[in-house]
Amino acid sequence: MSATIKITVKYFASIREAIGVSSESILLDSMQAMSVMALRDVLIAKGAPYADALARGKSIRTALNQVMCDESASLADGSEVAFFPPVTGG
């Protein structure tokens, strides 16, 4: 029997607009999503609008516990993951 972990997921800018929520808590089987990449795949598998907003091939930045990370970053119970589009300054 595997344990579950609770992850807080936050969405920003165009991703938030596409999905329709700014944040949500997700319970995952600890064997299902142990990295940011695996979490993204779980969200994409939920179908539209997640699949469209988080599709592979789209340039998306990620942060784990408010620190920029790549998708290989490991998740733990209570982690906060943020997804946002690249931002340019002007």
NORWO-V590329 format. One record per residue. N is the residue number from 0. SS is DSSP state (hx for helix, st for strand, lp for the rest). PHI is phi in whole degrees, -180 to 180 (999 if undefined). D_FIRST is the distance of its C-alpha to the first C-alpha in Angstrom with 2 decimals. Layout:
# NORWO-V590329
n->(N:N)
ss->(SS:SS)
phi->(PHI:PHI)
d_first->(D_FIRST:D_FIRST)
This chain:
# NORWO-V590329
n->(0:1:2:3:4:5:6:7:8:9:10:11:12:13:14:15:16:17:18:19:20:21:22:23:24:25:26:27:28:29:30:31:32:33:34:35:36:37:38:39:40:41:42:43:44:45:46:47:48:49:50:51:52:53:54:55:56:57:58:59:60:61:62:63:64:65:66:67:68:69:70:71:72:73:74:75:76:77:78:79:80:81:82:83:84:85:86:87:88:89)
ss->(lp:lp:lp:st:st:st:st:st:st:st:st:lp:hx:hx:hx:hx:hx:hx:hx:lp:lp:lp:st:st:st:st:st:st:st:lp:lp:lp:lp:lp:st:hx:hx:hx:hx:hx:hx:hx:hx:hx:hx:lp:lp:lp:lp:hx:hx:hx:hx:lp:lp:lp:lp:lp:lp:st:st:st:st:st:lp:lp:st:st:st:lp:lp:lp:lp:st:lp:lp:lp:lp:lp:st:st:st:st:st:st:lp:lp:lp:lp:lp)
phi->(999:-94:-82:-109:-123:-106:-118:-97:-114:-117:-122:-127:55:-63:-69:-61:-62:-69:-81:95:-138:-92:-160:-159:-100:-128:-96:-127:-63:-60:-86:-80:-142:-104:-141:-61:-61:-65:-62:-59:-64:-62:-66:-60:-66:-70:88:-64:-88:-60:-60:-73:-70:-112:-52:-62:99:-83:-80:-132:-93:-134:-134:-118:53:67:-126:-54:-148:-99:-74:-85:-59:-83:-98:-140:-56:89:-63:-117:-117:-118:-118:-154:-73:-59:-119:-114:-96:-148)
d_first->(0.00:3.79:6.71:9.71:13.18:16.47:19.27:22.88:24.71:28.51:30.93:34.58:37.89:37.91:34.12:34.01:36.86:35.24:31.86:33.58:31.58:31.94:28.42:25.10:21.76:18.75:15.06:13.11:9.67:10.33:10.26:12.59:15.39:16.15:19.89:22.57:23.20:19.72:20.01:23.44:22.24:19.68:22.65:25.03:22.85:23.38:26.95:30.19:31.13:28.31:28.91:32.59:32.42:29.87:30.83:30.80:34.38:35.06:35.87:33.42:33.19:30.08:29.66:26.74:27.42:31.03:31.68:32.50:30.04:29.44:26.41:24.93:24.33:20.84:19.01:17.45:16.53:19.90:21.53:24.44:25.26:28.70:30.06:33.84:36.60:38.85:41.65:45.20:47.74:51.33)
